[in-house]
Amino acid sequence: MGRLLALAIFIASPALAHSWYPMVCCHDRDCFKVHAVDMEEVDDGCWEYRPTGVRFCGEQVKPSQDKYWHVCISPAGNPVCAFIQMGM
């Protein structure tokens, strides 16, 4: 019984981690939490994820639903969405 419960929690964990990401942003774990210092506002409405240089602009930039910053980058390295703490 304990193993079954542990397996169920393990399988559910990725879904719970992505529970608030919009489907348009998250395709098979494209989204992940980042440090605020790794995000830089580069233009009006555009943000760059400094470790990769990927830029998010316009509709790609959304308010975070928790106290963290997140980015969603496709497997090809294309920007999908960035979730930032607004007003920071």
C-alpha positions as a LaTeX table, in Angstrom:
\begin{tabular}{lrrr}
\hline
Residue & $x$ (\AA) & $y$ (\AA) & $z$ (\AA) \\
\hline
Met1 & 0.00 & 0.00 & 0.00 \\
Gly2 & 2.81 & 2.43 & 0.90 \\
Arg3 & 4.54 & 1.85 & $-2.45$ \\
Leu4 & 1.31 & 2.47 & $-4.32$ \\
Leu5 & 0.78 & 5.76 & $-2.50$ \\
Ala6 & 4.39 & 6.84 & $-3.16$ \\
Leu7 & 3.98 & 5.98 & $-6.86$ \\
Ala8 & 0.74 & 7.96 & $-7.07$ \\
Ile9 & 2.40 & 11.01 & $-5.50$ \\
Phe10 & 5.40 & 10.70 & $-7.83$ \\
Ile11 & 3.20 & 10.50 & $-10.92$ \\
Ala12 & 1.02 & 13.44 & $-9.79$ \\
Ser13 & 3.93 & 15.72 & $-8.86$ \\
Pro14 & 4.70 & 17.10 & $-12.36$ \\
Ala15 & 1.02 & 17.88 & $-12.90$ \\
Leu16 & 0.80 & 19.69 & $-9.56$ \\
Ala17 & 3.95 & 21.67 & $-10.29$ \\
His18 & 2.37 & 22.93 & $-13.51$ \\
Ser19 & $-1.16$ & 23.30 & $-12.18$ \\
Trp20 & $-1.44$ & 27.06 & $-12.78$ \\
Tyr21 & 0.58 & 27.38 & $-15.99$ \\
Pro22 & $-1.72$ & 28.10 & $-18.95$ \\
Met23 & $-1.74$ & 25.26 & $-21.49$ \\
Val24 & $-0.59$ & 27.69 & $-24.19$ \\
Cys25 & 2.65 & 28.21 & $-22.23$ \\
Cys26 & 3.52 & 24.78 & $-20.95$ \\
His27 & 4.10 & 21.91 & $-23.34$ \\
Asp28 & 5.53 & 18.84 & $-21.66$ \\
Arg29 & 7.49 & 20.62 & $-18.93$ \\
Asp30 & 8.71 & 23.65 & $-20.90$ \\
Cys31 & 8.24 & 25.86 & $-17.81$ \\
Phe32 & 10.52 & 26.16 & $-14.82$ \\
Lys33 & 11.17 & 28.45 & $-11.87$ \\
Val34 & 14.05 & 30.95 & $-12.22$ \\
His35 & 15.77 & 33.45 & $-9.96$ \\
Ala36 & 14.61 & 37.04 & $-10.29$ \\
Val37 & 18.22 & 38.17 & $-10.77$ \\
Asp38 & 18.36 & 36.06 & $-13.95$ \\
Met39 & 15.60 & 38.16 & $-15.53$ \\
Glu40 & 16.36 & 41.61 & $-16.90$ \\
Glu41 & 13.94 & 44.12 & $-18.38$ \\
Val42 & 15.59 & 45.02 & $-21.70$ \\
Asp43 & 12.91 & 46.99 & $-23.53$ \\
Asp44 & 9.49 & 48.32 & $-22.67$ \\
Gly45 & 7.54 & 45.13 & $-21.99$ \\
Cys46 & 10.40 & 42.77 & $-22.89$ \\
Trp47 & 12.37 & 40.62 & $-20.48$ \\
Glu48 & 15.51 & 38.59 & $-21.09$ \\
Tyr49 & 16.36 & 35.36 & $-19.33$ \\
Arg50 & 20.05 & 36.18 & $-18.91$ \\
Pro51 & 21.51 & 32.63 & $-18.74$ \\
Thr52 & 20.27 & 31.85 & $-22.27$ \\
Gly53 & 19.58 & 35.27 & $-23.80$ \\
Val54 & 16.00 & 34.26 & $-24.61$ \\
Arg55 & 13.69 & 37.30 & $-24.76$ \\
Phe56 & 10.02 & 37.43 & $-23.86$ \\
Cys57 & 7.89 & 40.33 & $-25.13$ \\
Gly58 & 4.29 & 41.48 & $-25.17$ \\
Glu59 & 1.75 & 38.74 & $-24.57$ \\
Gln60 & 4.52 & 36.31 & $-23.61$ \\
Val61 & 5.03 & 38.23 & $-20.34$ \\
Lys62 & 2.46 & 37.39 & $-17.69$ \\
Pro63 & 2.08 & 37.94 & $-13.95$ \\
Ser64 & 3.31 & 35.07 & $-11.80$ \\
Gln65 & 0.68 & 33.21 & $-9.82$ \\
Asp66 & 3.05 & 32.59 & $-6.93$ \\
Lys67 & 5.96 & 34.46 & $-5.35$ \\
Tyr68 & 8.47 & 33.13 & $-7.89$ \\
Trp69 & 9.55 & 33.94 & $-11.43$ \\
His70 & 9.16 & 31.33 & $-14.18$ \\
Val71 & 10.03 & 30.94 & $-17.84$ \\
Cys72 & 8.72 & 28.59 & $-20.50$ \\
Ile73 & 11.14 & 27.82 & $-23.31$ \\
Ser74 & 10.40 & 25.34 & $-26.09$ \\
Pro75 & 12.77 & 22.40 & $-26.68$ \\
Ala76 & 14.03 & 24.31 & $-29.76$ \\
Gly77 & 15.02 & 27.21 & $-27.47$ \\
Asn78 & 12.19 & 29.56 & $-28.48$ \\
Pro79 & 10.50 & 31.80 & $-25.90$ \\
Val80 & 6.96 & 30.80 & $-24.98$ \\
Cys81 & 6.03 & 32.61 & $-21.74$ \\
Ala82 & 7.63 & 34.36 & $-18.79$ \\
Phe83 & 5.89 & 34.77 & $-15.46$ \\
Ile84 & 7.23 & 37.72 & $-13.52$ \\
Gln85 & 6.48 & 39.46 & $-10.27$ \\
Met86 & 4.74 & 42.61 & $-11.47$ \\
Gly87 & 5.80 & 45.93 & $-10.02$ \\
Met88 & 9.33 & 44.83 & $-9.21$ \\
\hline
\end{tabular}
